[in-house]
Amino acid sequence: MRMFLDEIFRPLHRAEQRRWARAYLRGLIHVSGRKTPKSMARTERLPPAAAHSLHQFINASTWDWEPVRRRLALRVAAGAAPYAWTATELLIPKRGEHSVGVHRRLDAESGRTVNCQRAVGLFLVADAHCYPVDWSLVLDGPWGWDQERRLRARIPDEETARSFGACVLDYAAGTAAHPRLPRLPWVLDLSRSEDASGVLAGLARHRADILCEVHPGQVVIGGRRTPTVTTVGGLMDERNARQPYVMTRQAPDPRFRSTARAPLYTYAGTVRLPLRTVGVDGAARGYRLLELPDPDGLRPARYWITSLADRRVERILALMRSRATVRSTVTALQERFGVLDFEGRSYPGWHHHMTMTSAAYAYQHLRRRGGVAAPPSRSPTPVPARAAG
């Protein structure tokens, strides 16, 4: 663990901060149940005052989480052989109204209105895991304009209300600008996004490859004879517009293994995005459409748009399955790594905690791949109980 921490937390210039980072990361891994500074100190057999110091390390210490996350992304990229980027939304239930970013929102999964924080996570997809490497906190409602709230929560002036799509495009710009991060396809679920066209257009401007699930009403330009503005669902419903495909054999790469016959329809031609959204540079790019019917016929078909026209269908289906993988990862982060357990109220504290949960998840799964050494069962010596600055 020490080598991992030395690499990831090198931007923390003070040895005191790095010691508390190690203690907090160990607590996230070893504590059962709710992961709080008090339970971490108790489980790791630290001095009584250590709980306060752990709390201070997350909520009051001034370390910058962004360079730590960049190092984490580079470590995952080097050690996990990722093959896609993805992003997903996470709702973090909260009581009261004082935690940073908390607001009432409809949970699309349950159909209930919940009091929550809304986060957007960036993940690298590799094998059976998706590694979280960055987080954004959506600042809806008064959190975008109420200066008293913002000052109390220590929200930087440049942080404003952003949609899911805006967060994704910020991530895409950041990864594209970093020369050491891999250029990988973006696999996204935009089927419920209010700004799916804007996200697709932004990714096109970044010249990023995509595989995105979209609503059947997503606007595209298609037609084999005369290109017209239409929708994905309408185009696939046209007579002779789609071709059936049934996956029947194993792909040679074990990452893209097929486990069952999968009926799929592909559009006979290619489509483009409207010129007004992507600009001249992106307007000529061709996209492939896929329709995945429900095998039981009980649910509507699902539609995908991709720029990966040269990929085998088996590989595209494997990329589709990464959406299920990110859901499993989010569940693991909730149940085993404390992503829901932040007790503070400040914006820096929230980002510090989310950075630590991401590092804990990455450490555990990279270790299983043989990329880092296993930690001892307990801290060899108690961490001195001084507050981290």
MORA-V482331 format. One record per pair of residues at least 24 apart in sequence whose ideal C-beta (glycine too) atoms are under 6 Angstrom apart, sorted by the first residue. I is the first residue (numbers start at 0). J is the second residue. If there is no record, write none. Layout:
I:J, I:J
This chain:
0:374, 3:362, 3:371, 7:70, 7:71, 7:358, 10:66, 10:67, 11:62, 15:387, 16:62, 16:387, 18:382, 19:56, 19:387, 22:382, 23:53, 23:355, 24:355, 24:358, 24:359, 27:336, 27:337, 27:359, 28:359, 33:340, 34:337, 34:340, 43:378, 45:381, 45:382, 46:381, 46:384, 48:384, 49:384, 52:384, 52:386, 55:386, 55:387, 56:387, 57:348, 57:351, 57:352, 58:343, 58:345, 58:348, 60:387, 64:350, 64:351, 64:354, 67:354, 68:132, 68:133, 68:354, 71:132, 71:358, 71:361, 72:132, 73:179, 75:123, 75:130, 75:361, 76:181, 78:365, 78:370, 79:125, 80:125, 81:123, 81:124, 81:125, 83:124, 83:183, 83:184, 83:186, 83:318, 83:321, 84:183, 84:185, 85:122, 85:124, 85:186, 85:325, 86:119, 86:121, 86:167, 87:120, 87:325, 88:119, 88:163, 89:118, 89:120, 89:329, 90:115, 90:117, 91:115, 91:116, 91:339, 97:344, 98:344, 99:152, 99:344, 99:346, 99:349, 100:136, 100:138, 100:142, 102:139, 102:140, 119:163, 119:166, 121:170, 122:325, 124:321, 128:364, 129:324, 129:325, 129:328, 130:361, 131:357, 134:353, 135:166, 152:345, 152:346, 153:345, 153:346, 153:347, 154:346, 162:194, 164:192, 164:194, 164:197, 164:198, 167:198, 168:201, 171:202, 171:205, 171:207, 175:205, 184:208, 184:210, 185:209, 186:210, 186:318, 186:321, 187:211, 188:212, 188:322, 189:213, 190:214, 196:276, 199:272, 200:276, 200:277, 203:277, 203:281, 204:281, 208:306, 208:307, 209:306, 210:305, 210:318, 211:304, 212:303, 213:302, 213:304, 215:302, 219:270, 220:271, 221:270, 223:268, 231:288, 231:302, 235:290, 240:267, 241:266, 242:267, 244:312, 246:313, 250:313, 255:313, 255:314, 255:317, 257:313, 263:291, 264:290, 265:289, 336:360
